[in-house]
Amino acid sequence: MAREMVAYIELLFWFSSLYILPFWLMMLFAPHSERTAAMLRSEWIYLAPLAAAYSLAVLPHLGDILLLLGSDMPTPAIVLELFENDEVVIVGWLHYLAFDLFVGRWTWQRLTQTEKPLLVSFPVLLLSMMVAPLGALVGMVVTRDAKAPAANDA
């Protein structure tokens, strides 16, 4: 059973790792394209499959994760203990993929709204893909003139 679970988690890993590529490539190389906008318009297209893969991977471990993180204030030792399990490491990776894309899309929206050229958007989005919090911060700095979206634009 454990071997089958590892294979199942690895399948989710590969699906998710490949699924994000078209979205990142479009944001990086064609940020102002209508096709890019169309792909990223709906969270049901760019995010829901990743959230589903993550959910399928995390559900078998949810009780352990909640118990471990809910019983004590998280410490570095608790986080390290949690990530001693290979399956949990992959679940963590799936978490990164989904939320990096979510943050990257948000940053991409700001970059396109402020009409930043590829010379600016590419490195910011590359940072967002590799180290999302830093990319988001740099994106906020270079798009500080962005207007908040209207409620019906979300």
N, C-alpha and C positions, 0 to 999 in steps of 0.2 A: 504494500500500500504506500509506503513512504517513497519508494522509487517512482511509482506512478504519479505521486503528488509533485515530486521534483520535475518530472517530465511535463506535467500540466503547467506548473509555474514557469518553466522555461519556455513553453509554447506561448504563454501570455507575454513573457519578456520579449520574444522575437516579434510577435504580432505588434506590440506597442512600439517597439524600437523602430520598426519599419513603417508603421502607420503614420508616425509624426513627420517623416521625411518630406513628403510633398508640401505640407503646410510650411515647414521651415524654409524649404527651397523657394517656394513662391514668395514668402515674406522677404527673404534675403535678396533674391535676384529680380523679382518683379513686384516690388511693394505697391506700386501705383496701378497695377493691372486690375481690370474689372473681374477677371477670372480669379485673382487672388482674393479680392473682396467677396466674391460669390462663395468661394470655398470657406471663408472665415466668417461669413455672415451669421451662421447658425451654430450655436454650441452643440446642437444635435449631430452636426457633421464633424466638427473638429475635436470636441471634448467628450461627448457621450460614449463613443467606443473605448476611449482610454479609461474613463471612469468605470465603465462596465468591466474591463479587463482588471483594473485595480481591485474592484469590489470582489470579483471572483477569486482573486489571489489572496485578499485580506480576510475574507469571511472565515476560512478555516482557522485562522489565527486570532480572530477578533477577541475572543474571550481572554486569551493569554495576554494580548496587548493591553486590553482595557484593565485587566487585573493588575498587570505589572505597572502600568502608568497611572492607574487610579488609586493604587494602594499607598504610594509614597510620592512625595514631590520628586519629579524627574531629576536625576543627577547624571553626570557623565557616566558613572559606573552602571546605572540602570540602563541607559541608552546603549552602552557597550554590551551589556548582558543581552539585551533585546536583539542586537544585531550579530550575536554569535551564531544564530541560526541562518543558514544559507537562504532558505525560503523567505525569511523576513528581510534579508538584504535585497532580494529581488523585488519583494513587495515595496520596499523603500525606493528602489529604482523606478518602479512603475509610478509611484507617488511623484517623484521628481519629474518624470516625463510629462505627466498630465498637468502639473502645476507650472512647470517651465513653459509649456505651450500656452497655457492660460495667461500667464504673465507676459509672455512674448506677444501674444495676440493683442493684449491691452496696450503694450508698448508700441506695436506696429500701428494700431489705430491712432495713437497720439502722433506718431511720426508722419503718417499719411495726412492726418487732419491739419497738421502744421506745414504740410508740403515740403518736408525735409528731403533733400536729394539723396540718391543712392550712396553717395560718398559719406553721408552722415548716418543714414538708416542702416546700412550694411554692418558697420562695426558695432552699433548699438544692439542690433538684433543678434549678431553673433555672440556678444556678451550675454544677451538674454538667453540664448540657447545653451550656452556653456555654464554660466554662473548667473542664473536668473535674477537674484536680488541686486547684484551689481549692475546688470543690464537695465533693470527697471529704474534704478537710481540714476544712472547716466541718461536713460531715456526721459526721466522726469526733468532733469536739468536742461537737456537740449530742446524739450518741448514745453518749457514753463509758460509759454504764451498760448498753450492749448486751452480751448474753452471746454467747460464741462458739457458732456452730451446731454441732450434733452431726454426726458424720461422715456419718450417713445423711440429713441435711437438705440436704447440698450439691447 
